[in-house]
Amino acid sequence: MSPRVLISDALSPAAVAIFKQRGVEVDFQPNLGKDKDKLAAIIGEYDGLAIRSATKVTSKVLENASRLKVIGRAGIGVDNVDIPAATAKGVIVMNTPFGNSITTAEHAIAMMFALAREIPAADISTQAGKWEKNRFMGVEITGKVLGIIGCGNIGSIVAERAIGLHMRVIAYDPFLSPERAQDIGVEKVDLDDLLARADFISLHTPLTAQTKNILSAENLAKTKKGVRIINCARGGLVDEAALRKLLESGHVAGAAFDVFTTEPATENPLFGHPNVVATPHLGAATNEAQENVALQVAEQMSDYLTRGAISNAVNFPSITAEEAPKLKPFIALAERLGSFAGQLTESGLTKVTITYEGHAAELKTKALTASAIAGLLRPLLSDVNVVSAPIVAKERGIVIDEVTRAAEGDYESLITLTVQTERQERSVAGTVFHDGKPRITMIKDIKMDAEFAPSMIYVSNEDRPGFIGRFASLLGDAGINIATFALGRDREGGSAIALVQVDGKVPETALAGIQRIEGVRQAKALSF
């Protein structure tokens, strides 16, 4: 059956065509986003949901999304999607962070020019027939210092354009490397230095707990007298009331805002001041940008639904279309190794270490780790999934370590999962052979070779003669057929492990009988 996608906001017809070309069924209902109840009623019929900003994907909507695998936001902001609820449901949330980049950067530059030359006020005055030539005394941009807060994709484009205008650009961004700063021609500085030196400040950072009110009253007071501030990023980055006071005192010469703390902004502390330029969130409002993000989201969602490729997801590692088929068997291996350990774990988890060797170390290990943790936690927390698992583990204080290294043993690829609990440490390792089937190669440092099967019995015992006979006889008496029997031991007369594939479910009475066999330490029924 072909995957089905619902488009609940106005998206380009070209996006609809892309879905159809990729073999995805499309239901185009561009006004549905305004009707949350109707959306919640029909969302269970779809594998994907493509939206803009009008559709609000709430936890109530997601409760009914039984088939939903992916939400695609045509644009960068995902404020209208309940990310934690989507993550808990196992739904990938994608955005299109680059489709609006040039358009938004150009808008910031346009706002800077409008501010520097008082263009909006001069336009109103002139069209009113006043010809106030001496009233509008602007400033040149050439030679001025532009301070960029947030030098990511959009911020770096603004920097490039500003350098072309012969401005000096300084940037505050904790994630900007010195090498990247040098490549794009900006000087990396701390925030206080930027505030003290910048003639213009342009914000290009997302709204997070760390960036909210980054231009607070305290920080605004540190700015250079006569500074002009541009915000085309997110409302809430600037204390608007504090900025109004500094505009009135003349400390801040002007402000140009495209975004506001409350939107739609029908009123705001900045409105009405003669040195403020305001636009209604137009950063992405060009024909080119709207077309770009619509096409991008259609391509990304189609790639995920038809090929398993994940790009620009805000709640899961990216996986290219080329990586997806190579990853698939290793994702299955990681999930089953995690499930194996989870089914045997009976006390509180404290730490998980996943070691990737050889070819496995070159794959997208974040995705593999997410699968392993999902498998590990699922026996303990049934509603966990590959998307939510890392967050669930973090919330429970479980430390997750990833180790990658070159192949050191008999296998060109090896994944080892080590679980530490309050009482013990347990390791299990596995590989994928050329047939694509995941296999267990080691349990508790004991070598073995076993495929995963729907129903299995795990036995840890002392290596004594007669165990296999008694074990097989007990299963035979219980009417349980043995499909495969894998054995391993650390040394003669030492510790041994049996991993046995059986047909059908293992009764509790049979497990109790196995537990009573002399030398058996643990017997457990496993399912995969």
Secondary structure, DSSP 8 states (H G I E B T S, - for coil): ---EEEE-S---HHHHHHHHHTT-EEEE-TTGGG-HHHHHHHGGG-SEEEE-SS--B-HHHHHT-SS--EEEESSS--TTB-HHHHHHHT-EEE--TTTTHHHHHHHHHHHHHHHHTTHHHHHHHHHTT---TTT------TT-EEEEE--SHHHHHHHHHHHHTT-EEEEE-TT--HHHHHHHT-EE--HHHHHHH-SEEEE-----TTTTTSB-HHHHTTS-TTEEEEE-S-TTSB-HHHHHHHHHHTSEEEEEES--SSSS-SS-TTTT-TTEEE-SS-TT-SHHHHHHHHHHHHHHHHHHHHH--B-SBSSS--B-TTHHHHHHHHHHHHHHHHHHHHHH--S-EEEEEEEEEEGGGGS-HHHHHHHHHHHHHTTTSTT--TTTHHHHHHHTT-EEEEEEE---SS-SEEEEEEEEESS-EEEEEEEE-TT--EEEEEETTEEEEEE--SEEEEEEEE--TTHHHHHHHHHHHTT--EEEEEEEESSTTSEEEEEEEESS---HHHHHHHHTSTTEEEEEEEE-
